[in-house]
Amino acid sequence: MWSGMKLVHGKPRHSQSQGSVERSNQDFRDLLVAWVSDNNTKTWSEGLRFIESKKNRALHSGIKTSPYEAMFGTAQRIGLGDSPLTEDIYSSIETEDELEQLFNARMNNDRDKEEANQQDRKDEDENQTNNSSEETVEKKDNKKFCCVICEKKSSGAHKCSVCDQFVHAVCGSYREDSEGFGLTVSCNLSVRKNRIKIEREGAKSGQEQQAQKMVSLSNSRLPAVDIGTNVVIRVPDLDRGRLAPRNVLAVIVDVNSSGLYLLGTKEGQLERLYACNEFTTADNNFIEAHDVPSSSLSLRSASMITSEGKQGFVRGTASIKSANVVRKI
């Protein structure tokens, strides 16, 4: 959606790099548990749309608005409270048919008022304009114009100041001080596009500020480490055998422009790059950077070499034949 945005994916085995995802999943779980309890039902999938709507309406501290407003430029409409109908009208509604009839009646009433206003403005302007303007109006009356919003017949009296399309005055917005034939009107589509643009620019600015705050906080807590410093890497439980150590000693070989470190052991360089929060600095230097071979290996392989065994197994030399002999004896 935004140019220049870089999406960073963390590792599934490293939950510290998935903080925002874990937090969002926890919020969804808590809201879904509350919805299932309130509605006394076990079909939790039916509540996902309500939870999603509530989450998108919540104020986001980073972008200073809700995700829905940042995406669509307007607040999400919920229920009849945000409809053009007044409370005394929709409070007596009992069926959907009655609601549809009310909306149709209101639309027809607004359309009749707009046509009457256009006719009045047209009559007033015809009495004040000169012969050349009268000829222009007659040419426009002979043509068929359609409103860009409601796609219904228009008199051609108003054009959108942004998209230059014909529009009813009721299908757009205009300044209160502008009157008469050909007043400056902006159609609802142009107004909404402009509002969406403003909201997205504000959301982008808020996220950039939040990212800068996170980077400055991370740099203060995790300062940069120099090349040649020995570090200790924790081996994940899935990659560690029963006899393997919990940590692997390595040395920083190189660092790139993104602040990611290339680590190496006495057996070779580790395959992937590491961030500052994935290792801790050692008290002393036991490995030099020039002692690291150019070959590459995974952290699991480095752990296996250190323990001189394989994951979950102890290396043995006994053959199946000798085991059978022992059983017979």
N, C-alpha and C positions, 0 to 999 in steps of 0.2 A: 504493500500500500504506500510506503514511503521510500523514496529513492535514497540510496546510501545506507539503508538499514542492514545490519549484519545480524543474522540469527545464529545464536550459539547454542549447540546441543551438548548437554552434559552426558555423563556415563550412567547407565542404569544401576551399576554396582556402587556408584559413588553418590550417595543421597545428598551430600553437602553441596554438590553442584546443581541440584534440582530443587533448591529451596522454594522458589516461587511456584513450581509445579506441585510440590508436596503440600504447600500451604493452600493452594487452590483446591486440591483434592480433599483436604481436610474440611474446608468450608462447605464444599458440595456435600460431603458425607454428613456433616452436622445438620445442614438445612434439610437434606433428604430424610434423615432420621426423624426430625421434628415434624416434617410434613406427613410421613407415614403414621406417626403417633397421633397427630391431630385428626387425621381423616380415618383412623382405625381401619387400615387396609394393608394388605401384603403385596399388592401390585405396585411396587415402588417405581416401575418404569413409567407409570402414568404421571408421576410427579416431576419428571425431569424437565418438562417444558415450563412448569411454574417456577422451578428452582432456577432454570436458566434465565427466565425473564426477570426474576428478582435480583439475580447476580448482575445482570447487565444494567439494571436501574440503580445499583448502588454507587455511591460516590467513590471515585478512585483518587487516592491521595497523591499519586504521581502526576496524573494528567489534569487534576483539579476539576473533573467532571465525570459523568457516568460513561461507561463504554458505549452505550446506545447513543447518547448525544454526540460523542466524538465521532461515531460512524455515520449517523443520519442527520446531525445538525439540529435535532429537535427532541424534546422529551418524549418518552414512550407513553402512548395513550393506553390507559387501563380503565375499563369499564365505561359507564355513561357519564362519569363525572367530568371527563375531558372532552365530551362531545358538545356540539353547539346547542344542544337542548338544555333548557333550564330544569332545575330540580323539580319545580311544581308540575312540569310536563311529564318527565319520565318516571316520577314516583308512582303514577297510577298505571303504568304499563305492566301487563301480565304475560303477554305472549310476544313472540318475535314478529308476528304479522303486524301487530299494533305498532311496534317499533319501526318497521319498514314503512308503514303508511305515514308515520310522523315525519320520517326523513324525506320521503317523496313530496309530502305537502310543503315542507320547509324549502326544499330545492325549487319547487314550482313557484312558490311565493317570492323567493329571491330572484328568480329569473324574470318574473313579471315586473318586479320593481326595477330591475336593471333595464328592461326594455322600455319601461315608462320614462325612466330618467334619461336614457339615451335619446328618446324621442323629444323630450322637453329641451335637452341641450341642443339637439339638432335644429329645432324650430327657432331657438334663440339665436344661434349662430348664423342661421340663414338670413335673418333680418339685419345682421350687423356686417356681414361680409360683403365684399364687392362682387362684381359680375364674374371675375375670373375664378374666385373661390367657389361661387355657386356652380360654375361649370365643372369644377373639379369634384364637388360633392355629387353632382348628378352622374358623373362617370363612375364614381365609387358605388353609387346606389345601383347602377346597372350590373355590377359584378357580384359574384357570390363569394363571401368571405366566411371562414370558419374560425372559431376561437381555438387557440392552440392548447387550451387547458381542457375545456369540456367538449370540444369538437362539435359544437352546435353552431348554427347560423349566426353570423355577426354582421352588424351594420358597417363594419370597417371604420368606425369612428376612432378607435384606439389601437395603438401599436405598442408592443413592449419596447421599452427603451434599451433593453439589453440584447434580446434575440431578434428584434425587429419583426416579430410575428403579431398577427391580429389577435386581440384578446378582449374579453369583456372586462369592464371595470370591476365587477364583482369577483372575477377570477384572478385578480391581481391586487396590488397595493399602489397607492398614489399619495402624493402630499396633499394635506388638507387645504393649502393655499392655492392649489392649481384647480382651475375650473374650466368648463366649456368644452367645446369640440376639440378633440385631439390632445387632451391633457396627458401629461407624462405618467405612464403606467408601467409597472414592472410586474410581469406575470409571476404566478406562484412558483413555477418551476425555477425561474431565474433567482427569485428571492431565496428559495430553499437551497439551490446550489451555492449561492454566496454564503448562506449560513453554515452549510456543511464545510465549506472551505475554511471559514473562520474557526469553527470548532476543531477541525483537524490540525490546523496550524497551532492552536493553543495546546492540543493534546501532544503534538510533536515536541513543542517547546518544554512542556512539563516532563515528558519522558527523557529528554536530553538532560534536563536539570537533575532528574532522579539518577540517571546513569553516571553523571559527573560526581554526584554525591556518593554513590556506591564505590566508584573507583578511588576517590580520595580517601574514603574510610578504609578500603582494602589496602591501599598503599601505606596508610598510617599503622595498620595492624600487622601487615606482612611486608616488611621492607625488602628491597631487592637484595639478592645474594650474588656474590662475586663468583666468577669462574675459578675453579680449583678448590672450592669449598666442599667438604665432605658432608653428605646429608644421609638421613635415615628414612627409608620408604617403608610404610606398613604394607604387608602383603595381605590382600583380601582372603577371607576364609575359604572361598571357593577355589582359590589358586594355591592354597597352602596345603601341603601334605601333613601327615600326622607327626612326622619327625622334623619337618621343616621349621626354620625360625620364623618368628612373627614379623621380623623386619629384615631388610636387605640394605647393606651399606653401599653407597654409591658416591660418585663425585660429579660435580657440575662441569660438563664439557663445553657447552655453548648455550647461548640464550638468543632468541630471535626478537624481532621488533615488537611482537605482541606480548612479551614478557613470559613466554613459555620456555622451559629449560630442557635441554638435552642432557640426560644423565648416563653415566657409564659405570660399569663394575670391572673387576679384574678379568672377567670372562668376555666382556664386550659391551657395546652401547645398547641401551634399552630402546625398544622399537618406537615407542610413542613419546610425545613431549608431556611434561608435567608442569602444573601450576605451583605457586608458592605454598598454597594451603594443603598440598598433597604430600609434603615431606617436612622434616624438621632438621635443622642444622646440627651436626655433630660437634662435640666439644673439642676434638682434635682431628687432624687430617691424617688418615691412614692410607689413602690412595691418592696418587698424583694423576693429573689429567693426561699426561703423556704416557702413563702406564696402561691406559685403556686401549684394547685392540680395536681395530676398525670394524670387526664383525658385529652384527646386531643379534639380539635375542630378546625374548619377552620376559616380563617380570616373573612369570611362573617358571620359566626355564632357569632363570637366575636363582630362584629359591630352591629348585630341585638340585642344582649343582652344588649349592651350599650345603644341603642336607645329604648329598650323595644318595639320593633315592628318588622314587616317583611318588606322585600324589596318591596318598592312601595306601601305599604298599611298601613293604620292606624288601629290599633286593636280596635274593638268596641264590645259592649255587646248586642246591639239591635238585636232582632230576626226578622225573616221574618213576623211572625204573628203580632207582634206589629207594624211593618212598614205598613202592610195592614190596620190595625185599624186607624192609623194616617192618611192614604190616604183617607179613607172613611169619616172621620170627616172633 
